[in-house]
Amino acid sequence: MRAGSPGAALPQATFAVGAVDASARYVRAVNTRADALLDGPRGRRACLEVLSAEASGEFHQALFWASYWASDERGTLFGFSADGTPITPEAEPAPSAAELAAIASRIDLSGPVDAAGALAASVGSAMYWEARDGDDAIAAEPELRPALRRAAERLVEDPATAWWWREATAEQWAIEADDRDAPDPIDVGAALDQWRSASHASEEEAIRDRASDPHANLSGAWWSTPDGIPVTTGPAPTGEPVGLRFVEDAFSWAELTASAVEWRGRVFEIRSSRDWAALCRRYPLAVTASRRHDWYRVTGRSGGWLIPDWSRVRADWDGVHLSVGAYLEAATREIPVDDDGATVLAGWSPDETRWLSNVAHRTGERVLWREQDDESWRAT
């Protein structure tokens, strides 16, 4: 059983009976999903990657400098002469967002787009423990929105992205670093009770010991996910488990083992930031003191912070699934919950399902996958 209406591929506009209605539904679906991508930092970054992949050197150079100046934590550039002695560089270019947008408007997006590459780049650049990078910052400029929208529409219309809005699939895979050391089944309920106790202790310690100034150079737990519970992903259209390539803060694994997982239960579907906010609103857990500094750096917001109390969510749901589309719209941003509190969807990777009860079980089938030169993965 799942919450809400199912995600689906875009309706096809045909020229049979009802063609006008079908066409109107298609346009609405494209606009809705494109808007969602542009609302989220990760979605905008994926769109920027699409533009970059099709752009000339002129755009890349302008983007480099615009990103440099837009970065919240840019370094100091300097150069060296031929004999290795430091020199003072000439004034660096400083293209405006409007100038970058003018170049972007000329990029030809009529050909195929590398949706998988754009998604991987966006996921790989997600951060919650420091300020946003320059590319994320420049992509948020309103002058870039028309160009990014063209890229968003190309992504949404591409059949290769239809799975970005799907529910948790029947086929699920758990990723392991080493099939010789696969973890034994765990008591998920006990793990969640332990997580809740540790979360309360962490919050109390932060209230007692950390500065209330969000600008303070402090860091700690920045994720909104529970520790120690099973996590799975479905298959990508190319067959490999999604969790092999599209994962935040990933280690540089060259090979991984994926174990097939069977499951049956009640899965809450996160299809948008609204669904995540609703989860936090119904099962609130205050984490203001422990998340204050990291999430301020990411969002620029100072105030109360909430995440779901996963030990209470399990009373109603066996698992929670985050669609790719929801990830692109919701991750690395402030999401209002109520008049006093907000949240950040942090530490999730796209298409992940996190299991809150013992309803997901390995079938015993383990497959070794190796990364290829083109960053895809192949079973061996």
Buried (B, 14 or more C-beta within 10 A) or exposed (E): EBBEEEBEEBBEBEEEEEEEEBBEBBEEBBBEBBBBBBBBBBBBBBBBBBBBBBBEEEBEBBBBBBBBBBBEEEEEEEEEEEEEEEEEEEEEEEBEBEBBBBBBEEBEBEEEBBBBBBBBBBBBBBBBBEBBBBBBBBBBBEBBBEBBBBBBBBBBBBEBBBBBBBBBBEBBBBBBEEEEEEEEEEEBBEBBBBBBEBBBEBBEEBEEEBEEEBEEEBEBBBBBBBBBBBBBBBBBEEEBBBBBBBBBEBEEBEEBBBBBBEBEBBBBBBBBBBBBBBBBBEBBBBBBBBBBBBBBBBBEBBBBBBBBBBBBBBEEBBBBBBBBBBBBBBBBBBBBBEEEBBBBBBBBBBBBBBBBBBBBBBEEEBBBBEBEEEEBBEEE
